[in-house]
Amino acid sequence: MSGRRVCIVGTGKIGICVARIMRGFDCHLLGVDPDPVPEFTELGGSYVGLEELLAMEMLT
């Protein structure tokens, strides 16, 4: 899974757990959440808007 893009909708407790696991697989993390948490960006994740995320997924 190395290098794959993982999109996480909701970066609360469960989303952060998923991000930690996916980071262990060397995935690129994208997140969507109306209330961003610093821990997600500390894990190397980037926040994007929902519309931007959906547009990206349609292209891949």
PDB file with SEQRES, HELIX, SHEET and CRYST1 records, atoms N, CA, C and O in Angstrom:
SEQRES   1 A   60  MET SER GLY ARG ARG VAL CYS ILE VAL GLY THR GLY LYS          
SEQRES   2 A   60  ILE GLY ILE CYS VAL ALA ARG ILE MET ARG GLY PHE ASP          
SEQRES   3 A   60  CYS HIS LEU LEU GLY VAL ASP PRO ASP PRO VAL PRO GLU          
SEQRES   4 A   60  PHE THR GLU LEU GLY GLY SER TYR VAL GLY LEU GLU GLU          
SEQRES   5 A   60  LEU LEU ALA MET GLU MET LEU THR                              
HELIX    1 AA1 LYS A   13  GLY A   24  1                                  12    
HELIX    2 AA2 PRO A   38  GLU A   42  1                                   5    
HELIX    3 AA3 LEU A   50  LEU A   59  1                                  10    
SHEET    1 AA1 3 ARG A   5  VAL A   9  0                                        
SHEET    2 AA1 3 HIS A  28  VAL A  32  1                                        
SHEET    3 AA1 3 SER A  46  TYR A  47  1                                        
CRYST1    1.000    1.000    1.000  90.00  90.00  90.00 P 1           1          
ATOM      1  N   MET A   1       0.817  -1.192   0.000  1.00  0.00           N  
ATOM      2  CA  MET A   1       0.000   0.000   0.000  1.00  0.00           C  
ATOM      3  C   MET A   1       0.861   1.256   0.000  1.00  0.00           C  
ATOM      4  O   MET A   1       0.340   2.372   0.003  1.00  0.00           O  
ATOM      5  N   SER A   2       2.131   1.081  -0.003  1.00  0.00           N  
ATOM      6  CA  SER A   2       3.045   2.216   0.049  1.00  0.00           C  
ATOM      7  C   SER A   2       2.782   3.194  -1.096  1.00  0.00           C  
ATOM      8  O   SER A   2       2.687   2.800  -2.258  1.00  0.00           O  
ATOM      9  N   GLY A   3       2.669   4.456  -0.748  1.00  0.00           N  
ATOM     10  CA  GLY A   3       2.463   5.497  -1.740  1.00  0.00           C  
ATOM     11  C   GLY A   3       1.023   5.723  -2.144  1.00  0.00           C  
ATOM     12  O   GLY A   3       0.737   6.679  -2.865  1.00  0.00           O  
ATOM     13  N   ARG A   4       0.112   4.879  -1.707  1.00  0.00           N  
ATOM     14  CA  ARG A   4      -1.309   5.050  -2.040  1.00  0.00           C  
ATOM     15  C   ARG A   4      -1.908   6.213  -1.270  1.00  0.00           C  
ATOM     16  O   ARG A   4      -1.431   6.566  -0.191  1.00  0.00           O  
ATOM     17  N   ARG A   5      -2.944   6.802  -1.821  1.00  0.00           N  
ATOM     18  CA  ARG A   5      -3.646   7.901  -1.164  1.00  0.00           C  
ATOM     19  C   ARG A   5      -4.836   7.325  -0.395  1.00  0.00           C  
ATOM     20  O   ARG A   5      -5.647   6.580  -0.946  1.00  0.00           O  
ATOM     21  N   VAL A   6      -4.922   7.684   0.883  1.00  0.00           N  
ATOM     22  CA  VAL A   6      -6.028   7.245   1.733  1.00  0.00           C  
ATOM     23  C   VAL A   6      -6.801   8.487   2.158  1.00  0.00           C  
ATOM     24  O   VAL A   6      -6.230   9.437   2.693  1.00  0.00           O  
ATOM     25  N   CYS A   7      -8.102   8.465   1.912  1.00  0.00           N  
ATOM     26  CA  CYS A   7      -8.959   9.595   2.246  1.00  0.00           C  
ATOM     27  C   CYS A   7      -9.788   9.238   3.474  1.00  0.00           C  
ATOM     28  O   CYS A   7     -10.497   8.231   3.491  1.00  0.00           O  
ATOM     29  N   ILE A   8      -9.689  10.073   4.492  1.00  0.00           N  
ATOM     30  CA  ILE A   8     -10.393   9.821   5.748  1.00  0.00           C  
ATOM     31  C   ILE A   8     -11.408  10.931   5.962  1.00  0.00           C  
ATOM     32  O   ILE A   8     -11.049  12.101   6.094  1.00  0.00           O  
ATOM     33  N   VAL A   9     -12.674  10.553   5.993  1.00  0.00           N  
ATOM     34  CA  VAL A   9     -13.743  11.519   6.241  1.00  0.00           C  
ATOM     35  C   VAL A   9     -14.082  11.433   7.720  1.00  0.00           C  
ATOM     36  O   VAL A   9     -14.682  10.465   8.187  1.00  0.00           O  
ATOM     37  N   GLY A  10     -13.682  12.468   8.441  1.00  0.00           N  
ATOM     38  CA  GLY A  10     -13.876  12.501   9.889  1.00  0.00           C  
ATOM     39  C   GLY A  10     -12.592  12.097  10.592  1.00  0.00           C  
ATOM     40  O   GLY A  10     -12.201  10.930  10.565  1.00  0.00           O  
ATOM     41  N   THR A  11     -11.940  13.065  11.220  1.00  0.00           N  
ATOM     42  CA  THR A  11     -10.661  12.782  11.883  1.00  0.00           C  
ATOM     43  C   THR A  11     -10.802  12.876  13.395  1.00  0.00           C  
ATOM     44  O   THR A  11      -9.963  13.458  14.084  1.00  0.00           O  
ATOM     45  N   GLY A  12     -11.868  12.296  13.885  1.00  0.00           N  
ATOM     46  CA  GLY A  12     -12.038  12.167  15.331  1.00  0.00           C  
ATOM     47  C   GLY A  12     -11.200  11.004  15.828  1.00  0.00           C  
ATOM     48  O   GLY A  12     -10.182  10.666  15.224  1.00  0.00           O  
ATOM     49  N   LYS A  13     -11.617  10.395  16.916  1.00  0.00           N  
ATOM     50  CA  LYS A  13     -10.836   9.310  17.518  1.00  0.00           C  
ATOM     51  C   LYS A  13     -10.620   8.143  16.558  1.00  0.00           C  
ATOM     52  O   LYS A  13      -9.504   7.639  16.430  1.00  0.00           O  
ATOM     53  N   ILE A  14     -11.678   7.717  15.891  1.00  0.00           N  
ATOM     54  CA  ILE A  14     -11.557   6.580  14.966  1.00  0.00           C  
ATOM     55  C   ILE A  14     -10.735   6.969  13.744  1.00  0.00           C  
ATOM     56  O   ILE A  14      -9.890   6.196  13.294  1.00  0.00           O  
ATOM     57  N   GLY A  15     -10.975   8.158  13.206  1.00  0.00           N  
ATOM     58  CA  GLY A  15     -10.218   8.614  12.045  1.00  0.00           C  
ATOM     59  C   GLY A  15      -8.732   8.706  12.319  1.00  0.00           C  
ATOM     60  O   GLY A  15      -7.918   8.360  11.463  1.00  0.00           O  
ATOM     61  N   ILE A  16      -8.365   9.176  13.520  1.00  0.00           N  
ATOM     62  CA  ILE A  16      -6.948   9.266  13.891  1.00  0.00           C  
ATOM     63  C   ILE A  16      -6.340   7.870  14.002  1.00  0.00           C  
ATOM     64  O   ILE A  16      -5.198   7.657  13.596  1.00  0.00           O  
ATOM     65  N   CYS A  17      -7.093   6.925  14.547  1.00  0.00           N  
ATOM     66  CA  CYS A  17      -6.601   5.534  14.627  1.00  0.00           C  
ATOM     67  C   CYS A  17      -6.354   4.972  13.227  1.00  0.00           C  
ATOM     68  O   CYS A  17      -5.338   4.320  12.985  1.00  0.00           O  
ATOM     69  N   VAL A  18      -7.280   5.224  12.314  1.00  0.00           N  
ATOM     70  CA  VAL A  18      -7.111   4.765  10.933  1.00  0.00           C  
ATOM     71  C   VAL A  18      -5.891   5.440  10.309  1.00  0.00           C  
ATOM     72  O   VAL A  18      -5.112   4.794   9.608  1.00  0.00           O  
ATOM     73  N   ALA A  19      -5.726   6.735  10.562  1.00  0.00           N  
ATOM     74  CA  ALA A  19      -4.583   7.470  10.014  1.00  0.00           C  
ATOM     75  C   ALA A  19      -3.265   6.895  10.523  1.00  0.00           C  
ATOM     76  O   ALA A  19      -2.311   6.764   9.756  1.00  0.00           O  
ATOM     77  N   ARG A  20      -3.203   6.552  11.800  1.00  0.00           N  
ATOM     78  CA  ARG A  20      -1.976   5.957  12.350  1.00  0.00           C  
ATOM     79  C   ARG A  20      -1.648   4.638  11.649  1.00  0.00           C  
ATOM     80  O   ARG A  20      -0.498   4.380  11.296  1.00  0.00           O  
ATOM     81  N   ILE A  21      -2.668   3.813  11.455  1.00  0.00           N  
ATOM     82  CA  ILE A  21      -2.465   2.520  10.801  1.00  0.00           C  
ATOM     83  C   ILE A  21      -2.003   2.715   9.360  1.00  0.00           C  
ATOM     84  O   ILE A  21      -1.040   2.086   8.922  1.00  0.00           O  
ATOM     85  N   MET A  22      -2.690   3.586   8.629  1.00  0.00           N  
ATOM     86  CA  MET A  22      -2.343   3.806   7.229  1.00  0.00           C  
ATOM     87  C   MET A  22      -0.979   4.466   7.079  1.00  0.00           C  
ATOM     88  O   MET A  22      -0.274   4.213   6.102  1.00  0.00           O  
ATOM     89  N   ARG A  23      -0.602   5.302   8.029  1.00  0.00           N  
ATOM     90  CA  ARG A  23       0.722   5.921   8.001  1.00  0.00           C  
ATOM     91  C   ARG A  23       1.801   4.846   8.148  1.00  0.00           C  
ATOM     92  O   ARG A  23       2.879   4.947   7.563  1.00  0.00           O  
ATOM     93  N   GLY A  24       1.495   3.828   8.930  1.00  0.00           N  
ATOM     94  CA  GLY A  24       2.418   2.704   9.083  1.00  0.00           C  
ATOM     95  C   GLY A  24       2.654   1.956   7.784  1.00  0.00           C  
ATOM     96  O   GLY A  24       3.693   1.319   7.608  1.00  0.00           O  
ATOM     97  N   PHE A  25       1.689   2.033   6.871  1.00  0.00           N  
ATOM     98  CA  PHE A  25       1.823   1.432   5.549  1.00  0.00           C  
ATOM     99  C   PHE A  25       2.403   2.422   4.540  1.00  0.00           C  
ATOM    100  O   PHE A  25       2.433   2.138   3.343  1.00  0.00           O  
ATOM    101  N   ASP A  26       2.865   3.584   5.016  1.00  0.00           N  
ATOM    102  CA  ASP A  26       3.479   4.625   4.182  1.00  0.00           C  
ATOM    103  C   ASP A  26       2.511   5.185   3.147  1.00  0.00           C  
ATOM    104  O   ASP A  26       2.886   5.421   1.998  1.00  0.00           O  
ATOM    105  N   CYS A  27       1.256   5.396   3.565  1.00  0.00           N  
ATOM    106  CA  CYS A  27       0.246   5.975   2.683  1.00  0.00           C  
ATOM    107  C   CYS A  27       0.218   7.487   2.826  1.00  0.00           C  
ATOM    108  O   CYS A  27       0.604   8.031   3.861  1.00  0.00           O  
ATOM    109  N   HIS A  28      -0.241   8.162   1.779  1.00  0.00           N  
ATOM    110  CA  HIS A  28      -0.471   9.603   1.826  1.00  0.00           C  
ATOM    111  C   HIS A  28      -1.866   9.815   2.408  1.00  0.00           C  
ATOM    112  O   HIS A  28      -2.832   9.205   1.949  1.00  0.00           O  
ATOM    113  N   LEU A  29      -1.971  10.669   3.407  1.00  0.00           N  
ATOM    114  CA  LEU A  29      -3.235  10.859   4.115  1.00  0.00           C  
ATOM    115  C   LEU A  29      -3.908  12.163   3.730  1.00  0.00           C  
ATOM    116  O   LEU A  29      -3.295  13.230   3.772  1.00  0.00           O  
ATOM    117  N   LEU A  30      -5.178  12.065   3.354  1.00  0.00           N  
ATOM    118  CA  LEU A  30      -6.010  13.229   3.113  1.00  0.00           C  
ATOM    119  C   LEU A  30      -7.198  13.129   4.052  1.00  0.00           C  
ATOM    120  O   LEU A  30      -7.780  12.057   4.218  1.00  0.00           O  
ATOM    121  N   GLY A  31      -7.555  14.241   4.663  1.00  0.00           N  
ATOM    122  CA  GLY A  31      -8.658  14.219   5.609  1.00  0.00           C  
ATOM    123  C   GLY A  31      -9.663  15.320   5.366  1.00  0.00           C  
ATOM    124  O   GLY A  31      -9.333  16.392   4.858  1.00  0.00           O  
ATOM    125  N   VAL A  32     -10.897  15.034   5.738  1.00  0.00           N  
ATOM    126  CA  VAL A  32     -11.985  16.013   5.687  1.00  0.00           C  
ATOM    127  C   VAL A  32     -12.640  16.025   7.049  1.00  0.00           C  
ATOM    128  O   VAL A  32     -13.042  14.981   7.563  1.00  0.00           O  
ATOM    129  N   ASP A  33     -12.747  17.207   7.635  1.00  0.00           N  
ATOM    130  CA  ASP A  33     -13.418  17.343   8.930  1.00  0.00           C  
ATOM    131  C   ASP A  33     -13.717  18.817   9.164  1.00  0.00           C  
ATOM    132  O   ASP A  33     -12.854  19.665   8.943  1.00  0.00           O  
ATOM    133  N   PRO A  34     -14.939  19.134   9.612  1.00  0.00           N  
ATOM    134  CA  PRO A  34     -15.260  20.545   9.889  1.00  0.00           C  
ATOM    135  C   PRO A  34     -14.499  21.103  11.095  1.00  0.00           C  
ATOM    136  O   PRO A  34     -14.397  22.318  11.260  1.00  0.00           O  
ATOM    137  N   ASP A  35     -13.966  20.211  11.934  1.00  0.00           N  
ATOM    138  CA  ASP A  35     -13.212  20.625  13.114  1.00  0.00           C  
ATOM    139  C   ASP A  35     -11.848  19.930  13.086  1.00  0.00           C  
ATOM    140  O   ASP A  35     -11.659  18.914  13.756  1.00  0.00           O  
ATOM    141  N   PRO A  36     -10.891  20.471  12.314  1.00  0.00           N  
ATOM    142  CA  PRO A  36      -9.582  19.815  12.170  1.00  0.00           C  
ATOM    143  C   PRO A  36      -8.853  19.669  13.504  1.00  0.00           C  
ATOM    144  O   PRO A  36      -8.955  20.523  14.384  1.00  0.00           O  
ATOM    145  N   VAL A  37      -8.121  18.577  13.629  1.00  0.00           N  
ATOM    146  CA  VAL A  37      -7.321  18.339  14.835  1.00  0.00           C  
ATOM    147  C   VAL A  37      -5.843  18.346  14.457  1.00  0.00           C  
ATOM    148  O   VAL A  37      -5.473  17.818  13.408  1.00  0.00           O  
ATOM    149  N   PRO A  38      -4.996  18.937  15.295  1.00  0.00           N  
ATOM    150  CA  PRO A  38      -3.566  19.017  14.986  1.00  0.00           C  
ATOM    151  C   PRO A  38      -2.888  17.654  14.852  1.00  0.00           C  
ATOM    152  O   PRO A  38      -1.918  17.523  14.106  1.00  0.00           O  
ATOM    153  N   GLU A  39      -3.374  16.654  15.551  1.00  0.00           N  
ATOM    154  CA  GLU A  39      -2.741  15.335  15.520  1.00  0.00           C  
ATOM    155  C   GLU A  39      -2.713  14.757  14.103  1.00  0.00           C  
ATOM    156  O   GLU A  39      -1.769  14.061  13.731  1.00  0.00           O  
ATOM    157  N   PHE A  40      -3.752  15.049  13.317  1.00  0.00           N  
ATOM    158  CA  PHE A  40      -3.803  14.522  11.952  1.00  0.00           C  
ATOM    159  C   PHE A  40      -2.672  15.099  11.101  1.00  0.00           C  
ATOM    160  O   PHE A  40      -2.022  14.362  10.359  1.00  0.00           O  
ATOM    161  N   THR A  41      -2.433  16.391  11.201  1.00  0.00           N  
ATOM    162  CA  THR A  41      -1.341  16.994  10.429  1.00  0.00           C  
ATOM    163  C   THR A  41       0.016  16.570  10.984  1.00  0.00           C  
ATOM    164  O   THR A  41       0.985  16.473  10.231  1.00  0.00           O  
ATOM    165  N   GLU A  42       0.099  16.317  12.292  1.00  0.00           N  
ATOM    166  CA  GLU A  42       1.344  15.824  12.880  1.00  0.00           C  
ATOM    167  C   GLU A  42       1.704  14.439  12.339  1.00  0.00           C  
ATOM    168  O   GLU A  42       2.878  14.078  12.265  1.00  0.00           O  
ATOM    169  N   LEU A  43       0.690  13.676  11.967  1.00  0.00           N  
ATOM    170  CA  LEU A  43       0.909  12.361  11.368  1.00  0.00           C  
ATOM    171  C   LEU A  43       1.292  12.466   9.890  1.00  0.00           C  
ATOM    172  O   LEU A  43       1.568  11.456   9.244  1.00  0.00           O  
ATOM    173  N   GLY A  44       1.306  13.683   9.364  1.00  0.00           N  
ATOM    174  CA  GLY A  44       1.662  13.889   7.965  1.00  0.00           C  
ATOM    175  C   GLY A  44       0.465  14.045   7.056  1.00  0.00           C  
ATOM    176  O   GLY A  44       0.625  14.105   5.836  1.00  0.00           O  
ATOM    177  N   GLY A  45      -0.737  14.113   7.619  1.00  0.00           N  
ATOM    178  CA  GLY A  45      -1.948  14.261   6.823  1.00  0.00           C  
ATOM    179  C   GLY A  45      -2.182  15.691   6.379  1.00  0.00           C  
ATOM    180  O   GLY A  45      -1.646  16.635   6.960  1.00  0.00           O  
ATOM    181  N   SER A  46      -2.983  15.836   5.349  1.00  0.00           N  
ATOM    182  CA  SER A  46      -3.372  17.141   4.832  1.00  0.00           C  
ATOM    183  C   SER A  46      -4.888  17.212   4.789  1.00  0.00           C  
ATOM    184  O   SER A  46      -5.557  16.257   4.394  1.00  0.00           O  
ATOM    185  N   TYR A  47      -5.418  18.352   5.199  1.00  0.00           N  
ATOM    186  CA  TYR A  47      -6.861  18.560   5.121  1.00  0.00           C  
ATOM    187  C   TYR A  47      -7.228  19.156   3.775  1.00  0.00           C  
ATOM    188  O   TYR A  47      -6.530  20.022   3.248  1.00  0.00           O  
ATOM    189  N   VAL A  48      -8.330  18.679   3.231  1.00  0.00           N  
ATOM    190  CA  VAL A  48      -8.892  19.212   1.988  1.00  0.00           C  
ATOM    191  C   VAL A  48     -10.390  19.361   2.189  1.00  0.00           C  
ATOM    192  O   VAL A  48     -10.958  18.798   3.125  1.00  0.00           O  
ATOM    193  N   GLY A  49     -11.023  20.117   1.314  1.00  0.00           N  
ATOM    194  CA  GLY A  49     -12.472  20.251   1.354  1.00  0.00           C  
ATOM    195  C   GLY A  49     -13.136  19.002   0.790  1.00  0.00           C  
ATOM    196  O   GLY A  49     -12.537  18.276  -0.003  1.00  0.00           O  
ATOM    197  N   LEU A  50     -14.365  18.758   1.200  1.00  0.00           N  
ATOM    198  CA  LEU A  50     -15.081  17.569   0.731  1.00  0.00           C  
ATOM    199  C   LEU A  50     -15.229  17.573  -0.788  1.00  0.00           C  
ATOM    200  O   LEU A  50     -15.042  16.541  -1.433  1.00  0.00           O  
ATOM    201  N   GLU A  51     -15.565  18.728  -1.360  1.00  0.00           N  
ATOM    202  CA  GLU A  51     -15.727  18.813  -2.807  1.00  0.00           C  
ATOM    203  C   GLU A  51     -14.413  18.496  -3.523  1.00  0.00           C  
ATOM    204  O   GLU A  51     -14.401  17.800  -4.538  1.00  0.00           O  
ATOM    205  N   GLU A  52     -13.299  19.020  -2.978  1.00  0.00           N  
ATOM    206  CA  GLU A  52     -11.986  18.745  -3.557  1.00  0.00           C  
ATOM    207  C   GLU A  52     -11.653  17.258  -3.469  1.00  0.00           C  
ATOM    208  O   GLU A  52     -11.123  16.675  -4.415  1.00  0.00           O  
ATOM    209  N   LEU A  53     -11.963  16.657  -2.338  1.00  0.00           N  
ATOM    210  CA  LEU A  53     -11.696  15.241  -2.148  1.00  0.00           C  
ATOM    211  C   LEU A  53     -12.491  14.394  -3.127  1.00  0.00           C  
ATOM    212  O   LEU A  53     -11.954  13.464  -3.727  1.00  0.00           O  
ATOM    213  N   LEU A  54     -13.766  14.712  -3.289  1.00  0.00           N  
ATOM    214  CA  LEU A  54     -14.607  13.952  -4.210  1.00  0.00           C  
ATOM    215  C   LEU A  54     -14.145  14.140  -5.647  1.00  0.00           C  
ATOM    216  O   LEU A  54     -14.205  13.203  -6.443  1.00  0.00           O  
ATOM    217  N   ALA A  55     -13.687  15.331  -5.987  1.00  0.00           N  
ATOM    218  CA  ALA A  55     -13.179  15.574  -7.350  1.00  0.00           C  
ATOM    219  C   ALA A  55     -11.918  14.749  -7.595  1.00  0.00           C  
ATOM    220  O   ALA A  55     -11.733  14.210  -8.686  1.00  0.00           O  
ATOM    221  N   MET A  56     -11.056  14.648  -6.596  1.00  0.00           N  
ATOM    222  CA  MET A  56      -9.835  13.842  -6.732  1.00  0.00           C  
ATOM    223  C   MET A  56     -10.183  12.385  -6.958  1.00  0.00           C  
ATOM    224  O   MET A  56      -9.582  11.728  -7.808  1.00  0.00           O  
ATOM    225  N   GLU A  57     -11.132  11.876  -6.219  1.00  0.00           N  
ATOM    226  CA  GLU A  57     -11.487  10.462  -6.317  1.00  0.00           C  
ATOM    227  C   GLU A  57     -12.097  10.140  -7.664  1.00  0.00           C  
ATOM    228  O   GLU A  57     -11.945   9.021  -8.153  1.00  0.00           O  
ATOM    229  N   MET A  58     -12.778  11.083  -8.272  1.00  0.00           N  
ATOM    230  CA  MET A  58     -13.366  10.842  -9.578  1.00  0.00           C  
ATOM    231  C   MET A  58     -12.279  10.748 -10.651  1.00  0.00           C  
ATOM    232  O   MET A  58     -12.492  10.130 -11.694  1.00  0.00           O  
ATOM    233  N   LEU A  59     -11.124  11.354 -10.402  1.00  0.00           N  
ATOM    234  CA  LEU A  59     -10.046  11.357 -11.379  1.00  0.00           C  
ATOM    235  C   LEU A  59      -9.172  10.110 -11.308  1.00  0.00           C  
ATOM    236  O   LEU A  59      -8.433   9.820 -12.249  1.00  0.00           O  
ATOM    237  N   THR A  60      -9.246   9.369 -10.204  1.00  0.00           N  
ATOM    238  CA  THR A  60      -8.355   8.222 -10.075  1.00  0.00           C  
ATOM    239  C   THR A  60      -9.031   6.934 -10.409  1.00  0.00           C  
ATOM    240  O   THR A  60      -8.407   5.875 -10.347  1.00  0.00           O  
TER     241      THR A  60                                                      
END                                                                             
